[in-house]
Amino acid sequence: MHRPWPSSWPPPGRSAPPAPRRPLRGKRLRRLCGDHHVSWMKVSTSAIRTGHTASFAATAGTARPATAAAARATVFATALAIAALAACGPPGDSEVPQATDPTILARVDAVFADYASPDGPGCSVGVIRDGRLVHATGYGTANLDHGIPNGPATIHRIGSVSKQFTAAAIALLSIRGDLDLDAPVRDYVAEFPDYPDPPTIRHLVYHTSGVRDYIVLMSLAGKRSEDFFTNQEVLDAIVRQRELNFTPGSEFLYSNSGYFLLGEIVARVSGQSLREFAEAEFFEPLGMPRTHFHDDHNEIVPGRAIGYAPTGGEGDGVTDGHGFRINVTTLDMVGDGGIFTSVEEWAAWDRNLTDGTVGGPEWVALMHQRGVLNSGDTIPYAFGIVHGGHRGLATVGHGGAWVGYRAGMSRYPETGHSFVALCNRSQIDPMALIASTAEIYLEDRMEPDAEAAEPDAEGEAPAEAAEEEGDAPQDRPGRDIPDRTRYAGSFHSPELNTTYRILAEGDAGLALHAGRLEPLTLRARAEADGALVSELGLTLRFSAVAGGRFQSLMVDAGRVRNLRFMRVGDR
């Protein structure tokens, strides 16, 4: 669950992943991979670095292959490129430091030093090289009640990093011919709305569907993160929506609804739950017996880390073990999240993403294929993974955040290294931590760190911690509201099945009351356009005046746009 990427890429102030200085060929290829299989590996390895195939294109204006045959050829060519790097042997010791070097390990310990106290939660951390775990350790405590430390075998919830497993199932079913990526969602979920411009499965995968985010919808309906609601309630909320956020394919906007629906599609096509399908098709063959989609919050999971959040106040600098509260969930939704796994078992999955032990080369290529907008622009998002770059090296990664858990994974295809951090503390930025770890192992392969910026396109940043429970709070400028009586009253949304009450507050303000949520203070937007804003980033736009009062309300909340309410009861 998630960081929204802007509709255009790269966003202002951020650069696209840098192009390589030279393609991999000849002596340079031999230096990286050795002499074995060099003759056929030359074919496509430069595509991994530059994104010059249609699957990996990084430049705006890249169009889809014109025919299905061309698309298959593109996927196969990309598969060769990925297989080439997967087949590479490790670089020489002079190029990449070894994981057992005590100096290197001490530097890694320093990166995680703030989270190493036994009196607080922390992280399980792994370094993978050519699909094998070469360093794994734990920092901090997995269970503060019993003083159980984090370690490589500790089971963590990984939030939106789970999305690649859902996408993997969709990709496998597509390759087998069991579903059509370009078919409308309604072909597989009959109750899905019949929109004039219907979203497809492919749109769901790439977050280009326009389907409103169910986590934001449930929050707008007055649900709190600790409240219980069922999978059926989520599906009902999605199918009640009469509009999309935008025309499918026209832009990128992260939506957990898309991946929840993908999980539902896997179940309806395969006849198995998403959990059962993933276990049978991926986890059992790959030797990942403890990894699973956690679809029953009452299930006991031996060795599980408990998620924690600090108990208020600024920062999380707690040292006595009593400054944290348990922060877990009773929700059983999977697809957009829900994977439980360990650092130990992650290595097998990381290896499969390059060698295709399960799925084969066509599946590997499809997993890495980036989305293309209607405009022809290529986005960084692929099948639950994000293409990016870090100091001159290409990366593939994703972040995750849900309740008291944070997770991050980042793979560097050119070197064969991957880095993973699974954390049970809400105020941790795992993507920044593994970027710092990568710089230790790969510093001789990286370009100089000009601005000490975070790596591009990796997943979630710490500010996104709240996004899995809605959109991240943002302070917005506001003014006193003139003529409050125009706004006050009750407004109902059939799409939310919820009524908002807007009441006068203090001398010049208004408060929005919704379900079990704490009242939200409203202020006039600084632009003086009549819209109201809240401290949580909601924008309320009013219209249709009758009898001196607004009759219509439109709500924007990040991943939910143009949600309609009408005045009821006191017209």
TASUL-V448395 format. One record per residue. N is the residue number from 1. SS is DSSP state (H for helix, E for strand, C for the rest). PHI is phi in whole degrees, -180 to 180 (NA if undefined). Layout:
# TASUL-V448395
[[N	SS	PHI] [N	SS	PHI]]
This chain:
# TASUL-V448395
[[1	C	NA] [2	C	169] [3	C	-109] [4	C	-75] [5	C	-92] [6	C	-65] [7	C	-69] [8	C	-117] [9	C	-135] [10	C	-77] [11	C	-71] [12	C	-56] [13	C	84] [14	C	-121] [15	C	-98] [16	C	-69] [17	C	-52] [18	C	-65] [19	C	-73] [20	C	-70] [21	C	-75] [22	C	-146] [23	C	-70] [24	C	-80] [25	C	-160] [26	H	56] [27	H	-62] [28	H	-66] [29	H	-66] [30	H	-64] [31	H	-63] [32	H	-78] [33	H	-114] [34	C	85] [35	C	-86] [36	C	-70] [37	C	61] [38	H	-62] [39	H	-60] [40	H	-89] [41	H	-69] [42	C	-62] [43	C	-55] [44	C	-134] [45	H	-63] [46	H	-66] [47	H	-65] [48	H	-62] [49	H	-75] [50	H	-100] [51	C	72] [52	C	-92] [53	C	-89] [54	C	-64] [55	C	-69] [56	C	-113] [57	C	-61] [58	C	-110] [59	C	-101] [60	C	-65] [61	C	92] [62	C	-77] [63	C	-99] [64	C	-67] [65	C	-57] [66	C	-70] [67	C	-131] [68	H	-62] [69	H	-64] [70	H	-65] [71	H	-63] [72	H	-64] [73	H	-64] [74	H	-63] [75	H	-61] [76	H	-66] [77	H	-63] [78	H	-65] [79	H	-60] [80	H	-61] [81	H	-64] [82	H	-66] [83	H	-62] [84	H	-61] [85	H	-70] [86	H	-64] [87	H	-80] [88	C	-61] [89	C	-78] [90	C	-67] [91	C	-62] [92	C	-63] [93	C	-59] [94	C	-71] [95	C	-92] [96	C	-127] [97	C	-60] [98	C	-80] [99	C	-66] [100	C	-89] [101	C	-63] [102	H	-61] [103	H	-66] [104	H	-63] [105	H	-64] [106	H	-65] [107	H	-68] [108	H	-64] [109	H	-56] [110	H	-66] [111	H	-61] [112	C	-102] [113	H	-59] [114	H	-68] [115	H	-121] [116	C	-98] [117	C	-68] [118	C	-69] [119	C	-92] [120	C	-148] [121	C	-72] [122	C	-158] [123	E	-145] [124	E	-104] [125	E	-131] [126	E	-137] [127	E	-118] [128	E	-117] [129	E	-133] [130	C	52] [131	C	79] [132	E	-120] [133	E	-74] [134	E	-105] [135	E	-154] [136	E	-148] [137	E	-158] [138	E	-135] [139	E	-134] [140	C	75] [141	E	-118] [142	E	-80] [143	E	-140] [144	C	-73] [145	C	-63] [146	C	-115] [147	C	66] [148	E	-89] [149	E	-77] [150	C	-71] [151	C	-155] [152	C	-61] [153	C	-94] [154	C	-64] [155	E	-88] [156	E	-123] [157	E	-80] [158	C	-115] [159	H	56] [160	H	-71] [161	H	-60] [162	H	-63] [163	H	-58] [164	H	-66] [165	H	-73] [166	H	-65] [167	H	-63] [168	H	-62] [169	H	-66] [170	H	-62] [171	H	-62] [172	H	-65] [173	H	-64] [174	H	-65] [175	H	-63] [176	C	-77] [177	C	84] [178	C	-86] [179	C	-151] [180	C	-110] [181	C	-60] [182	C	-100] [183	C	-84] [184	E	-60] [185	H	-55] [186	H	-65] [187	H	-65] [188	C	-114] [189	C	-123] [190	C	-61] [191	C	-82] [192	C	-62] [193	C	-58] [194	C	-92] [195	C	-72] [196	C	-57] [197	C	-117] [198	C	-74] [199	C	-69] [200	E	-107] [201	H	-60] [202	H	-60] [203	H	-60] [204	H	-62] [205	H	-58] [206	H	-93] [207	C	59] [208	C	-117] [209	C	-81] [210	C	83] [211	C	-69] [212	C	-66] [213	C	-73] [214	H	-69] [215	H	-65] [216	H	-69] [217	H	-59] [218	H	-66] [219	H	-66] [220	H	-64] [221	C	-81] [222	C	97] [223	C	-84] [224	C	-97] [225	C	-62] [226	C	-88] [227	C	-74] [228	C	-98] [229	C	-148] [230	C	-97] [231	H	-60] [232	H	-66] [233	H	-63] [234	H	-66] [235	H	-61] [236	H	-61] [237	H	-64] [238	H	-67] [239	H	-78] [240	C	-75] [241	C	-71] [242	C	-88] [243	C	-134] [244	C	-97] [245	C	-67] [246	C	-165] [247	C	-62] [248	C	-54] [249	C	87] [250	C	-84] [251	C	-160] [252	C	-103] [253	C	-149] [254	C	-55] [255	C	-143] [256	H	-68] [257	H	-59] [258	H	-59] [259	H	-79] [260	H	-62] [261	H	-65] [262	H	-61] [263	H	-63] [264	H	-66] [265	H	-65] [266	H	-56] [267	H	-64] [268	H	-73] [269	H	-78] [270	H	-88] [271	C	79] [272	C	-123] [273	C	-66] [274	H	-58] [275	H	-61] [276	H	-63] [277	H	-63] [278	H	-64] [279	H	-67] [280	H	-71] [281	H	-91] [282	H	-120] [283	H	-70] [284	H	-66] [285	H	-61] [286	H	-91] [287	C	72] [288	C	-121] [289	C	-67] [290	C	-99] [291	C	-77] [292	E	-163] [293	E	-79] [294	C	-86] [295	C	-104] [296	C	-144] [297	C	-68] [298	C	-86] [299	C	-70] [300	C	-82] [301	C	-123] [302	C	-58] [303	C	78] [304	E	-78] [305	C	-80] [306	C	-89] [307	C	-81] [308	E	-133] [309	E	-133] [310	E	-67] [311	C	-89] [312	C	84] [313	C	83] [314	C	-82] [315	C	71] [316	C	-137] [317	C	-78] [318	C	-105] [319	C	-122] [320	C	-101] [321	C	80] [322	C	-113] [323	C	-97] [324	E	-125] [325	E	-122] [326	E	-65] [327	C	-136] [328	C	-126] [329	C	-130] [330	C	-102] [331	C	-81] [332	C	-114] [333	C	-66] [334	C	-133] [335	C	112] [336	C	-81] [337	C	-163] [338	C	103] [339	E	-73] [340	E	-108] [341	E	-157] [342	C	-126] [343	H	-60] [344	H	-57] [345	H	-82] [346	H	-61] [347	H	-58] [348	H	-66] [349	H	-69] [350	H	-58] [351	H	-65] [352	H	-66] [353	H	-70] [354	H	-114] [355	H	-99] [356	C	62] [357	C	-51] [358	C	-106] [359	C	108] [360	H	83] [361	H	-64] [362	H	-65] [363	H	-65] [364	H	-58] [365	H	-64] [366	H	-65] [367	H	-59] [368	H	-96] [369	C	-75] [370	C	-79] [371	C	-76] [372	E	-126] [373	C	-77] [374	C	-58] [375	C	-73] [376	C	96] [377	C	-69] [378	E	-95] [379	C	-105] [380	C	-72] [381	E	-77] [382	C	-115] [383	C	-85] [384	C	75] [385	C	-135] [386	E	-123] [387	E	-81] [388	E	-155] [389	E	-154] [390	E	-145] [391	C	50] [392	C	89] [393	E	-110] [394	E	-69] [395	E	-133] [396	E	-133] [397	E	-161] [398	E	-169] [399	E	-116] [400	E	-147] [401	E	-152] [402	E	-155] [403	C	43] [404	C	-91] [405	E	-115] [406	E	-136] [407	E	-147] [408	E	-154] [409	E	-137] [410	E	-148] [411	E	-114] [412	E	-114] [413	C	-57] [414	C	-68] [415	C	-108] [416	C	80] [417	E	-100] [418	E	-136] [419	E	-134] [420	E	-138] [421	E	-133] [422	E	-116] [423	E	-124] [424	C	-120] [425	E	-140] [426	C	-68] [427	C	-101] [428	C	-131] [429	C	-109] [430	H	-65] [431	H	-66] [432	H	-68] [433	H	-67] [434	H	-76] [435	H	-64] [436	H	-66] [437	H	-66] [438	H	-61] [439	H	-65] [440	H	-71] [441	H	-77] [442	H	-117] [443	C	-59] [444	C	-76] [445	C	-103] [446	C	-96] [447	C	-75] [448	C	-56] [449	C	-83] [450	C	-69] [451	C	-126] [452	C	53] [453	C	-88] [454	C	-69] [455	C	-66] [456	C	-76] [457	C	54] [458	C	-100] [459	C	148] [460	C	-111] [461	C	-101] [462	H	-60] [463	H	-65] [464	H	-87] [465	H	-54] [466	H	-85] [467	H	-67] [468	H	-75] [469	H	-107] [470	C	142] [471	C	-91] [472	C	-59] [473	C	-60] [474	C	-137] [475	C	-71] [476	C	-127] [477	C	-67] [478	E	-149] [479	E	-132] [480	C	-63] [481	C	-101] [482	C	-77] [483	C	52] [484	H	-64] [485	H	-64] [486	H	-65] [487	C	-94] [488	C	-64] [489	E	139] [490	E	-111] [491	E	-132] [492	E	-115] [493	E	-117] [494	C	-62] [495	C	-68] [496	C	-93] [497	C	55] [498	E	-142] [499	E	-114] [500	E	-97] [501	E	-113] [502	E	-111] [503	E	-123] [504	E	-64] [505	E	-138] [506	C	65] [507	C	-85] [508	C	-144] [509	E	-112] [510	E	-132] [511	E	-127] [512	E	-98] [513	E	-110] [514	C	-142] [515	C	55] [516	C	-91] [517	C	-73] [518	C	-64] [519	C	-56] [520	E	-102] [521	E	-76] [522	E	-110] [523	E	-136] [524	E	-69] [525	E	-68] [526	C	-60] [527	C	-71] [528	C	58] [529	C	-102] [530	C	92] [531	C	-78] [532	E	-111] [533	E	-132] [534	E	-117] [535	C	-69] [536	C	-98] [537	C	88] [538	C	-75] [539	E	-121] [540	E	-115] [541	E	-113] [542	E	-107] [543	E	-158] [544	E	57] [545	E	-78] [546	E	-146] [547	C	61] [548	C	77] [549	E	-133] [550	E	-69] [551	E	-107] [552	E	-130] [553	E	-134] [554	E	-122] [555	E	-112] [556	E	-115] [557	C	-146] [558	C	72] [559	C	-86] [560	C	-129] [561	C	-121] [562	C	56] [563	E	-82] [564	E	-92] [565	E	-129] [566	E	-125] [567	E	-62] [568	E	-133] [569	C	83] [570	C	-130] [571	C	-64]]
